Amino acid sequence: MRWLNEPNQWSAESVPLSLHTEPKTDFWRKTHYGFVRDNGHFFFNELEGDFDIETEFRGDYRSLYDQAGIMVRADETNWLKTGIEFLDGIQHVSAVVTRDFSDWSVVPLRANPESTRIRLERRSGAIMIFFASQDHGWTMFRTAHLSEAPKLLAGPMAASPEGNGFSVVFDRLEMESRPR
């Protein structure tokens, strides 16, 4: 696996991945706020065709918009990120789909779970997003068209747009290609 915007502090020795985000990092393009940021942390593999990605992760979320989860990326203007984003002291399941302009979907969680599971399924150009907390099974969150590209970059991501950084641990990460 390789980094886009490698953080200063990270390890992939005792768990699949642990890291501390750098301040003022994010992935976002234009919409509403008018700026472009492409400096969040993304640890990826190149996957071909259809694939499934599943991860379980936990973070020490503290500041507005602290975020962690999974990213799938064709290039700097076409990507998707999903996971937990911290808003108003509450963890939200979040998805941003970007095709030059970013959109944003969030659902607040009733409690701030210790860890969250996210699963993505790519089928042709579409990505289906599912989430689960420790107490509940899988819930479909969103389906979005991303890209027909035969290969995409995919893996864990994290960022701290407003804060001074936070620690996140990906306890489990599974990526599996599926024949079309």
C-alpha positions as CSV (number, residue, x, y, z in Angstrom):
1,M,0.0,0.0,0.0
2,R,1.1,3.6,-0.6
3,W,0.3,7.0,0.8
4,L,-1.2,10.1,-0.7
5,N,-0.2,12.8,1.8
6,E,1.6,10.6,4.3
7,P,1.1,11.7,8.0
8,N,4.1,12.3,10.2
9,Q,2.9,9.6,12.7
10,W,1.7,6.3,11.5
11,S,2.2,2.5,11.9
12,A,1.0,-0.6,10.2
13,E,2.8,-3.1,12.5
14,S,0.5,-4.1,15.3
15,V,-2.9,-3.5,13.6
16,P,-3.7,-2.9,10.0
17,L,-3.1,0.8,10.5
18,S,-2.9,3.5,13.1
19,L,-2.2,7.2,12.5
20,H,-2.4,10.7,13.9
21,T,-3.8,13.2,11.4
22,E,-2.0,16.5,10.6
23,P,-3.9,19.8,11.2
24,K,-5.8,21.5,8.4
25,T,-6.1,18.4,6.2
26,D,-9.1,17.5,4.2
27,F,-10.5,16.3,0.9
28,W,-13.1,18.7,-0.6
29,R,-13.8,20.5,-3.9
30,K,-15.6,23.8,-4.4
31,T,-19.2,23.2,-3.3
32,H,-20.6,25.7,-0.7
33,Y,-17.3,26.6,0.8
34,G,-15.6,27.5,-2.5
35,F,-12.2,26.0,-1.8
36,V,-10.3,22.9,-2.9
37,R,-8.4,20.8,-0.5
38,D,-6.6,17.6,-1.4
39,N,-4.2,17.1,1.5
40,G,-6.0,14.5,3.7
41,H,-4.3,11.2,4.5
42,F,-5.1,8.3,2.1
43,F,-3.4,4.8,2.4
44,F,-4.3,2.9,-0.8
45,N,-4.0,0.0,-3.1
46,E,-5.0,0.0,-6.8
47,L,-8.0,-2.3,-7.3
48,E,-9.3,-3.5,-10.6
49,G,-12.9,-4.1,-11.7
50,D,-15.5,-4.7,-9.0
51,F,-14.5,-5.0,-5.4
52,D,-15.6,-5.0,-1.7
53,I,-13.8,-3.1,1.1
54,E,-14.7,-3.5,4.7
55,T,-13.0,-1.9,7.7
56,E,-13.6,-1.4,11.4
57,F,-12.0,1.7,12.9
58,R,-12.1,4.0,15.9
59,G,-11.0,7.5,16.5
60,D,-10.4,10.0,19.2
61,Y,-12.6,12.6,17.5
62,R,-12.4,16.0,19.1
63,S,-12.7,18.9,16.7
64,L,-15.3,19.9,14.1
65,Y,-15.1,17.8,11.0
66,D,-12.5,15.3,12.3
67,Q,-13.0,12.3,10.0
68,A,-11.9,8.8,9.2
69,G,-13.1,6.0,6.9
70,I,-12.6,4.7,3.4
71,M,-11.8,6.6,0.2
72,V,-12.2,5.4,-3.4
73,R,-10.4,7.6,-6.0
74,A,-10.1,7.8,-9.7
75,D,-8.2,11.1,-9.6
76,E,-8.1,14.5,-7.8
77,T,-11.5,15.5,-9.2
78,N,-13.4,12.2,-9.0
79,W,-13.5,10.4,-5.6
80,L,-15.7,9.3,-2.8
81,K,-14.9,9.3,1.0
82,T,-17.2,7.7,3.7
83,G,-16.9,7.0,7.3
84,I,-17.3,9.0,10.5
85,E,-17.3,12.8,10.6
86,F,-17.5,14.7,13.9
87,L,-20.1,17.5,14.0
88,D,-21.5,19.3,17.1
89,G,-19.9,16.8,19.5
90,I,-21.6,13.9,17.7
91,Q,-20.3,11.2,15.3
92,H,-22.1,11.2,12.0
93,V,-21.9,8.6,9.2
94,S,-20.8,10.7,6.3
95,A,-20.3,10.4,2.6
96,V,-18.8,12.9,0.2
97,V,-19.1,12.1,-3.5
98,T,-17.0,14.3,-5.8
99,R,-17.2,14.7,-9.5
100,D,-15.4,18.0,-9.8
101,F,-17.8,19.4,-7.1
102,S,-18.2,17.7,-3.7
103,D,-21.6,16.8,-2.3
104,W,-22.1,15.8,1.4
105,S,-24.5,13.4,3.2
106,V,-24.6,12.9,6.9
107,V,-26.6,10.9,9.4
108,P,-26.1,11.5,13.1
109,L,-25.5,8.4,15.3
110,R,-27.6,8.2,18.5
111,A,-24.5,7.5,20.6
112,N,-20.8,8.0,19.9
113,P,-19.8,4.3,19.3
114,E,-16.4,3.1,20.3
115,S,-15.8,1.8,16.8
116,T,-17.6,1.8,13.5
117,R,-17.7,-0.6,10.5
118,I,-18.0,0.6,6.9
119,R,-18.4,-1.6,3.9
120,L,-18.2,-0.4,0.2
121,E,-19.2,-2.5,-2.8
122,R,-18.2,-1.4,-6.2
123,R,-20.3,-2.8,-9.1
124,S,-19.5,-1.3,-12.5
125,G,-19.5,2.5,-12.0
126,A,-21.6,2.5,-8.8
127,I,-20.4,2.4,-5.1
128,M,-22.8,1.1,-2.4
129,I,-22.0,2.3,1.1
130,F,-23.1,0.3,4.3
131,F,-22.4,1.1,7.9
132,A,-22.8,-0.8,11.2
133,S,-22.1,-0.1,14.8
134,Q,-21.3,-2.6,17.5
135,D,-25.0,-3.1,18.4
136,H,-26.6,-3.2,15.0
137,G,-26.3,-5.0,11.7
138,W,-25.5,-3.5,8.3
139,T,-27.5,-0.5,7.1
140,M,-27.3,0.8,3.5
141,F,-26.4,4.5,3.6
142,R,-25.9,5.5,0.0
143,T,-25.5,4.4,-3.6
144,A,-23.6,6.7,-5.9
145,H,-22.1,6.6,-9.4
146,L,-18.4,7.3,-9.3
147,S,-16.4,6.2,-12.3
148,E,-16.4,3.6,-15.1
149,A,-12.5,3.5,-14.9
150,P,-11.2,-0.1,-14.9
151,K,-8.9,0.6,-11.9
152,L,-9.4,2.8,-8.9
153,L,-7.4,3.6,-5.8
154,A,-9.0,2.5,-2.5
155,G,-8.2,2.3,1.2
156,P,-8.4,4.1,4.6
157,M,-8.5,7.9,4.8
158,A,-8.5,10.4,7.7
159,A,-8.3,14.2,8.0
160,S,-8.6,17.1,10.4
161,P,-10.0,20.2,8.6
162,E,-10.4,22.4,11.6
163,G,-8.5,20.8,14.5
164,N,-5.0,20.1,15.5
165,G,-5.2,16.4,14.5
166,F,-6.5,13.3,16.2
167,S,-5.6,9.6,16.5
168,V,-7.4,6.9,14.5
169,V,-6.9,3.1,14.4
170,F,-8.1,0.8,11.7
171,D,-8.4,-2.5,13.6
172,R,-9.5,-4.4,10.5
173,L,-9.2,-3.8,6.8
174,E,-10.3,-6.3,4.0
175,M,-10.2,-5.5,0.3
176,E,-11.4,-8.1,-2.2
177,S,-11.6,-7.9,-6.0
178,R,-14.7,-9.5,-7.6
179,P,-14.8,-10.8,-11.1
180,R,-17.2,-9.0,-13.4
